[in-house]
Amino acid sequence: MSRYARQEILPEVGTQGQAAIGKATVLIVGVGGLGCPVAQYLAAAGVGRLILVDSDIVSISNLHRQTLFREADIGMLKAQIAAQSLAGLNSDCTIMPVCERLTPKNAKALISEASLVVDCADSFAVSYILSDFCKATATPFITASALGFSGYVGGFCGSAPSLRAVFPDLPARAATCATAGVMGPVVGLLGAAQAQMALSVLVGLEPSPLGQLVTHDLRTMRSSGFRFDNAPEPESGSFAFIADDEIQPSDWVIELRDEAEAPALVHPAARRMKVSDFPTAKPMPDTGQRAVLICRSGLRSWQAATHLKTYWDGPISLIAMGDMPELERP
């Protein structure tokens, strides 16, 4: 009996659908609470090639929700450990670990190899970077976000509107799993939903999950959702993320992290400011300059850019430096 017999017997899949799954290359960005179930289910389903992108290492606080890892893996690179585990799950699946952060610099090349992209990074900047590149290349894009007892999963790009069409602005404030907590089964459910959306796209299931957003609240055990097939794309001029090595000598570079957060400036010409400086002092570049705003997650840069745009109409780019991985010891 074929290992995929229980899938192929479904009329929506069949041998043709299984062949499509086997020919696919799926890019998974982030091998954490969402990425672990996504990678496990896609490898088990027979996806031909998985590219795993993650620069982080396994920490003890990961283990309650990141089910590919064991205590013996603490301190080791997530992408490498996940690749080793998945190789033992299905030898039909080729696993390519990429132990680096997803940035605007490497995103284009990675996405160009993929039939479909799954965003499991739980990062504003990464989500928008991936969505922008996927929209430009008509690559299906499945993203999810989880916090506490709830979260959402959605299918974007490809034949559907982009993430910016549904979420044109970032929230005023944002928490993370590290600061606000998350239940393991919540990310497990959302990751499984991402995997199912991805497989549904690969086999051509109708209606397509592209253009669909679903929310799950496991505290109340309620789910809801909506379609956004006709959501308009935002007007040109939305803030785009760039890599830190794309800063030009002529740029007006603002570092929004303080010295404790970023002791060394990213660029010699950078000046430190706070988001609160923009609506009050109204700093601005000279005519002909590009504003480049830098922070950790992209949220402060987006907020500062929103203020700057109210009184200055020049080009604005954002940089999210991300978190440096730190080893947590038991």
N, C-alpha and C positions, 0 to 999 in steps of 0.2 A: 504493500500500500504506500502511496506517495505521502511524504510528510505534510504536504499541503492539501491532502484529500478533503479535509473538513472545510477548507476555503473554496476549493475548486467545485465542490458539489453545489455551492450556492449559484443559482442561475445568473446573479449579477456579476459573478466573478468568472467562473468557468476556466477552461484552459487558456483562452485568449487573455483574460484578465490576469491570470497568474503569470503568463509570459510577459505582460506589460510590467508587472511588479518586478520580475526578474531582470528586466532590461534597465530599470530605473536607477538613477543615482540621486540620493537624497542627502542634502547638506543639513546637518543638525548643529546649530550654534548654541553651545551650552550643554554640559553633561552633568547637570545637577538634578534637583528634584523633579523637574519636568523632563529633562533630557534623558534620564535613566529609563523610565518606562517607554518613552518614544523610541529610543534606540533598541530596547529589548523587543518590543512588539514588531518593529519594522524588520529587524534582523530575523526574528522568528517567522515572519510572514514571507520571507524570501526576497526582500529587496536586494538587487544585485550588488549595489555598492553604497556604503554609508561613509560620509566624511564627517568626522567629529571634531569640532572646533572648541577648544577650551584651554585657557592658560593656567587655570587654577589647580591647586593641590587638594587632596582629600583631607578634611578636618574632622575631628571627632563630632563636632556639632552638625555635620552633614548626615551622619549615619541614620538618623531617625526617619529620613525621607529619601535618601539617595541609595536605592536598593542594589545597585551594581557593586557597591564598595563594602569592604570588610575592615575590621579593626587593624588588621595587618597592613592595609593599604594607606593608613594615615601618613601624610607627608609626601605621598607619591602623586604624580601628575594624573589628573582625572581622565584625560583623553586616552592616555596610554593604558591605564588599568581597565577602562571601559572597553577598549579595543581588544585587549587580551580576553576579557570575559565573554564578549560577543563572538569572538572567533571560535570559542568552545561551544557556543550555542548553535551556530549554523555555519558549516564550512562552505555553503553555497554563497555566502555573503562576504564580499571583500570589504574590510574595514580600514579606513585611512585616518589615523589620528593626526590632528594639527594642534600642537601644543602652544598656541599663541592666541592673543586677543583678536577678536573680530574688529577691524578698523576700516575706515573708508579706503585705506591703501590696499588691503588684501581682499576686500569684499568682492570686487568686480571679478577677479580671477577665480575665486572660490565659487561664486554663483554661476559663472559661465560653464562650470562642469556639471551643474545640477539640473535634474529634471524638475525638482521641487525643493523648496527651502522650508525648514521647520525652525522657528525661533523659540529657543528654550532658555535664553540668557537672562530674562527678567531685568532688562536694562532699557530705559527710554532710548538712549542713543543708538544702541544696537538695533532695536526694533525699527527705528526710522531709517537708519542706514540700509538695513536689509530691504525694507519696503521700497525705498527709493530706487535701489538697483533692480529689484524684482519687477517694479512697475515699468522701468525702462526696457526690460528684456522680456516682459510678459511671462515671467516665471511665477508659478503658483507659490503662495507664501502663507504658511500656517503659523499663527502666533498665539501665545497664551500668557496669562499673568495670574499669579496666585498670592494671596495674603490672608493670614488668619484662617478662617473657615471657608473662604469663598474665592472665586476668580472667574475668569472668562476665557473662552477659546474662540478664534475666528479664522475664516479663510479669506485671504486678500489677494490682490493682484491677479496675474494670469488673465482670466476673463472677467475679473471683478474689480471694483474700485480699490484704491490703495489704503493703507492704514491712515494716511493723512486725511482721506475723505471722511472717515468716521471719527477720528481723533485729531482734528486740526490743531489743537492746542494741548499743552501739557497741563496737569493740575497745578494749582497754586502751591500745594504742599504734597509731599510723597513720603510714604514709609516703605521700608523694605522688610524682607523676611528676617534679616538680622536685627532690625530695630523693633519690629512689631510682632514677629513670630508667625509661624505657619504650621498647620497640621500636616503630617505626612500623607494620609489618605487623600487630602485635598489636591496636592500636586500630583499624586498618583492618578486620580480620576481625570484631571485636566490633561496630563501627559498622555493617558490612554485615549482621550478624546482627540488630541492632536494626531496621534498615530492613526486613528480611524479616519479622520478627515484626510490625512495624507494618502492612505490606501484608497479611499473613495475617489479621490482625484485621479490617482494612477490608473484605476480600472474604469474610469469614466462614468461613475455612478450619477444618476439623475434623480432629483435635482442636485446640482453640484453643491458641495459645502463651501465653495468659493462664493462670497457674497452673503455668508451666514455668520452671525455671532451668537454664541450661547453662553449664558451665565449659570453658574452652579453655586448654591449656598448650602453647604453641608451642615451648617448649624441649624437651619430650619428645614433642611431636606427639600428645598424647592429649586426648580430650574426654570429658566425662561430664555427667550431668544427673539431675534428679529432678522430679517433680511435687509440688505442695504445695496442691492444690485444697481440702483439708480442714484446712489449718493454722488453728488458732484465733487470733483477734485478741487482742492483749494486753489485760489488764484496764484499765479507765479509770484515768486518772492518769498515763499516759505523758507524758514531757516534750514540750511543744510549743514550737515556735519562734515568736517574735513579732518585729516590726520595732522598731528602736530608738526610733522616734517614738511607739510605743505604751506607753512607760514612763509610769506614773502617779505623781503626787506622793507618794502613800502607799507606793509600792513600796520594798522593801529591795533596793538595787541594788549588785551586786558586780562589779567589773571584774577579770578574771583575767589580763589582759594587763599587762605591766610598762610602765614609762615609756618604755623604748626602743621597744617595740612600738606603744604607743598614748600619745603624749605628752599628749594632751588627753583628759580623761574624757568619755565619751559623755553623761553626765548629771551635773548639779551635785551631786546627792546620792550619787553612786557612791563606793564605797570600794574600794581595791585589796586583793586577797587572792590567795593561791595555793591551788591544789587541795589541797595538803598541809595547809593550815590546817583543813580541814573534818574529817578523821578525828581530828585531834589537839586543836585548840582548841574544836571544835564550835560555831562561830558560828551564830546563827540569828536570824530576824526576830522582831519583836514579834507578839503575838497579833493576828490580823486583817490582817497585812501579806502581800503576795505577794513571794516571792523572785524576783529577776530576775538571772540569771547571764550574764555577757558574756565572749566570747573571739573568736578569729579564725574558726576553722573550725566551732565547735560541740562539738568533742571535749572540751576542758577543762570547758566549761560542763556537759556531760552527766556527766562524771566527778564534778564538784563536786556536782551535783544528786543523783547516786546516793548519795554520802556523806550529804548533807543529809537525804535522805528516810529514812535509817535512824534518825534521832532527832528529826525534825520532820515533822508531817503536814499542813502547810499547802500552798497552791498554789505551784507552781514553773514559771517560764517561762524559756526560753533565748533568747539573741541571738547570732547568728554574724555578725560584721561583715564577714567576707570579706577578700580581698586587694584593695588598691588597684592598678590597672594601672600598670606601670612600663615605660617604653620601653627596650628593650635594643638597643644599637647594635653593629654588627659591628666 
